[in-house]
């Protein structure tokens, strides 16, 4: 059959696209595996699931990787990994459990053990020594529970403390996050006093609404309240993060649209950064610092934006990272609620967008910390994604900083 000129051009175009697609596929080099926790359906009782995505080393683009697997419960809200990236822990709030998965070198997850919490779990963290898993649960009661770890397996409770205000012991404390210092010496919990801050409802307390509880970690995992703990933290702390050099802690304040900074003294005592707090977008909901400790990123739920900051490595002061070209706002898809920086090279940052049913990706300028959207962002995921985690693939180096 003889083709006319138009048909020939069409055929050449199709072949060209096919070849380009093949070359693009061949050139795709996975630098990280990105895990997202979401729901298998739109109902509140829908089972949770975990989807795995491959992150491209050049563009940061995500593509679907391994098959979707169950999260081991209902309504997953948080995830974390061990420092060697061989274990993943998922908080399933709707079923009051923490599920442990082993991570294979190709990103495949295998469910291992499960622990059930006495109160509703909110957040989870692992120390870098991989000896303790910290779970904050509540309210009624609000507790920080420290579980022993052995080769990733969750063991018995090593320590447990109740979160309460000394002068307002009857107040209802609502925990929102937990963070462990990189040196394993202290753990911090963000929380707010619902008796003092209760939009749309009655208040019964005159206490400051927002707080950070600090604890030193002693022999055998013993938890001892830090000097002057708990520390005031605005109105409604939504998350907290510490830098990799164990010198600064930052808390996002959901109600005041700001981030509060602290210096760490004597290993676990917090003092306000004197020039803070620092402005964010509306309703900051999470926070992450890149592996080098230079940049901080905070998703703003109401604005659907991602705030970028440069951290002064001497003073800890975060300053807005300025985009040289384009808008000064880093727009995500609708309602970002979680954020992660790729751990392999610290070149990309991703947000989970709970109403957009997607992940948004950005490429980090290594000199300025400014962001540009990754190729083909946003990336579709399941219903109402709520949590992110990432592990490096292969022999990619892990970035650190020693200021």
Secondary structure, 3 states (H helix, E strand, C coil): CCCCHHHHHHHHHHHHHHHHHHHHHHHCCEEEEEEEEEECCCCCCCEEEEEEEEEECCCCCEEECCCCEEEEEECEEEEEECCCCCEEEEEEHHHCEEEEEEECCCCCEEEEEEEECCCCEEEEEECCCCCEEEEEECCCCCEEEEEEEECCEEEEEEEEEECCECCECCCCEEEEEEEECCCCCEEEEEEEECCCCCCCCCCCCCCCCEEEEEEEECHHHCEEECCCCCEECCCCEEEEEECCCCCEEEEEECCCCEEEEEEEECCCEEEECCCCCEECCCCECCCEECCCCCEEEEEECCCCEEEEEEECCCCCCEEECCCCCCCCCCECCCCEEEEEECCCCCCEEEEEECCCCEEEEEEECCCCCCEEECCCCCEECCEEEEEEEEEECCCCCCCCCCC
